[in-house]
């Protein structure tokens, strides 16, 4: 199946170099709002030097106030004294390609960053991404746990590309299990643990996961808690697509995708909503260390691959013999208390956000060949576990 990608113009391959532009160091020094970023970069001369030599990049530069808010997080002090982990976070703010603010539209685009698989929590072939989207008068970037950073000052030119000042520090994606806890997908996490699939699903590269929410499991709790381990494994495998990270950039109604058990999943558009089989996507594009998660409102059934009715606005039960018996949420017993949460002030983008499409994965895509690769940046900087900053 062809996985399509809708790139913004900047990723097609033009190299931006404006005559008379300042060096990166001079640009940072000339803006009082970026003194904290310059301090952090200066703490690693190798990183500052290699970034200064980069060409055709976009730097998302947190303001001083953004760093001040990040400093309230428990592990910030440790990060500030750990050059390797700090370098990892900063590399997540460097985007491949020169992207002007005007290039970003209300259709989400997923842009590869310099945070590659040298990072211990990353297992995405093309590297971790950020989501860029225009929402009303705001230009926004979404990172791990759907954290949102808005551009406060755009298009600061330097010799290597462009800088956008943002109002929050980006969060590198954390792993699937931590993300599941943060989004209260404790039944899904518990089911993975109960079947022994958790460790393998966290480590496998380039996955798209359709994760049922707790309500979806509760709606069929009369039967699902009593299933055999093999049956439950088969059900969970039907929620996973291997080999492709399916970000939402372009959706085709009626697409069929292959789940990890070899069976088809059908993507459908109904009344402005996205469905996978009979289940509606309620939260799309949650970035994780090895791919992307789309939260759905119904558990998928490999033996009952139904599609929604024409007037559907929510998912339906794909297990006719199973019913809701009270409010007991199966598989949640013994699950750990979340140590982090999704940003409660972050609203999902209001522009076009589809489920299937995008870059990443061993199947490849046209975008992988066409997007510009930045030059002049060395990867000698050791990468550490930056996700700890946000836990």
Buried (B, 14 or more C-beta within 10 A) or exposed (E): EEBBBBBBBBBEEEEBBEEEBBEBBEBBEEBEBBBBBBEBBEBBEEBBEBBBBBBBBBBBBBBBEBBEBBEEBEBBEEBBEBBBBBBBBBBBBBBBBBBBBEBBBEBBBBBBBBBBBBBEBBBBBBBBBBBBBBBEEEBBBBBBBBBBBBBBBBEBBBBBBBBBBBBBBBBBBBBBBBBBBBBBBBBBBBBBBBBEBBEEBBEBBBBBBBBBBBBBBBBBBBEBBEBEEEBBBBBBBBBBBBBBBBBBBBBBEEBEBBBBBEBBBBBBBBEEBBBBBBBBBBBBBBBBBBBBBBBBBBBBBBEEBBBBEEEBEBBBBBBEEBEBEEEEBBBBEEBEEBEBEBBEEBEBBEBBBBBBBBBBBEBBBEBBEEBBEBEEBEEEBEBBBBBBBBB
